[in-house]
Amino acid sequence: MLNINKKKKISIYKQLLGDKFKDGLKVLDYGYGSGDFFKFLKDELSDFEYYGLECEGSLNINNKGLDFNNVHLAFVDSEQEKEFIESADVIILNSIFTHLKCQDFEKIMKKFENKDVFFSVFLIEDLPVGYQIPPETLLYGLPNCYRFVFYTSDFIFEYSKNNNVKIKHVGSYYVPHVNLWQNIFKKDK
């Protein structure tokens, strides 16, 4: 993650976290993958707690690059998940909904009703002219995990309205290897 537009992403992360971006921060990285958000925090802060949740069966659960005292890892839907959610000051879902079916969006967001949440999606209205949407293909062999899932702004803001939560667009960054923009949104508690 940090090798793509690193300065732009760091700028967005600092903007997203605002006054919370300081030592003592507690972050839940839902779908932490290779731990890129941890690496960003490690480079920027000296004192923080990092909670990472990943899909069961993921090869990343014992990620050696995340072997620190302030790192706590578990599987999604495990006994630790609720504890991690309650402990976190902020929740990050970076490039999670870009790989899951749209119906999973609401199911996952309900877990974080009283938390500040930052999430990213691909918006279909941002597609370059002539872009060929690849057929749904399994990614990494995980069930229900697709290479690209596109949302519309209407979908995001309809969810906001129907669930009485405030969601706003806070930034975007370009992902050159897929020729797409990731759009970042914030859901307030």
N, C-alpha and C positions, 0 to 999 in steps of 0.2 A: 504494500500500500504506500509506504513513504517514498518509494522510488519514483512514483508518478506525481509530478507537480508538488514536490515536497514542500516548498515554501508556501504555495497556495494553500495546501491542506493544513499546515501548521498555523497559518494566519486564520483560516476558518475555525479550526479547533479552539484557538485562543479566544476568538470572537464568540463562539458558541458557549464556551464555559464561563466567559465574563469574569465576574468577581469571584467565582468558585475556583478559577484557575490559579491555585496557590498551594503551597505545602499544606498537607493534611487532607487533600482531596481524596474521596473514595469513589471509584468508578467501576461500574459493571459494564463489561464489554460483552454483549450478547452475540454469540457467534464470533468468537475472537480469532478464529483461523490461525494464522501464524504469529499472532501477538503483535501486530504492527502498532496498534494503539498503545500497548504497553511500552513498546520501544520509543514511541513519541514521548510518553510521559517520563520515562527514564532519562531521556535526553534533556527534558525541560524542568523537571521538579526533583527535589532531593527527598521529599517525604510524602508518600501517597500510598493508598491501598488499592490494589487492582484485583477485581473479581472477574473471572472469565467463565462463561458458559458456552459449551459447544455441543453439537449433536452427538448422540450416542453412536459409537462406531467410528468416530472421527479419529484420525491418526494424530491429531494435535493435542489430545488431552494430557499427554506427558511431554509436552514441548520443552526440550532442554534449554531453549533460549529464555524460558520463563521461570527458571529455577531460582527464585528469590524469596526471602522471608515475607515480603509484602504482597505476594501473589497467591491467590486462592482460585483453584480451578475445579470445575465439576461439569457434569452433563446437564443439558436442558431437561427439565421435568424431574430432576433428582431431588432428594431430600434437602440438599444445600441450596437449591434455587431460590426458595422463599427467603432464606436467611441472607443470601447475596443481595436480593432485591431490596430488602429492608435496610441493609447496611449501606447501600450506595447513596451518594449525594446526587449522582447523575447516571443515566443509562445511555449507552451508545450502541446503535445498531447500524454499523457501517457496512453497506453492500450485503445486507441480509435479505431484504425484500426484493432485491434484484434477482434472487435465485429461487424464491418461494412463490407458490401459487397465491393469487390475490386473496383468496378466502382465508389464508393463514394470517394476513395482515391484522384483521380485527382480533383474532384469537390471541395473537402474541401481544398486541397493544393492550388488551384487557389486563394482562399481568402487571402492567405498570401504571395503573389508574392514578395513583397519587405521587407520581415521580416526574421530574423533568426528563424528557426523552429526546434524543437527537437520532434521526434516522435518514437513510439515503435511499433514493429510488431512481430508476430511469423513467423519464417522462416521454410518452410517445410523441407529444407535440415538439420535442427537441430533436427528433430524428433528422439527420441530414437528408436532403432531397435524394431520392433514389436508393436509400439505405435498404439493403435486403435483410429483413428480419429472419434469423435462422430458425428452423423448426425447433420445437421443444426437444432438447436432448438432455439426457442425464449428465450431471456433472459430478465427478468423483465417485460415482456409483451410489450416492445417497438417494434414498427413496424421496419422491416428490421434490427433488431439487433440480431446477432447470437452469440452463445456461443463461438465458435472458428473460426477464419478466418486465413488461412495461406497464406503467400506470398512467393515468391521466390526472391532471390537476383537479379536475372535477371529482374524481374518486377520492382523493386525499381530503378535499374540503367538504365533501358530502359526509365522509366519516366524521370529520370534525363537528359538523352541524348536528348529525344524528346522535353523537355521543357527548355532546355538550362539553367539548374540550377545545382549547385554543391551539391551533396549529398554524405556523407561519413558515414561509420559505426563507431560509437564512443564507443560502449560498450554493455554489456549484463548483465543480472542478472537472476538467477534461481527463478522460481515460483513453490515452492514445491507442493502446493495444486492441481496443474494441471500437474506437472511433465514436465514442459516446460521451455525453455529459452526465455525471452523477449529480443529482439535485439533493440538497440537504434541507431537512425540515426540522422544526423544533415543536414538540408538544409540551405545553406547560402543565404543571400539576393541576 
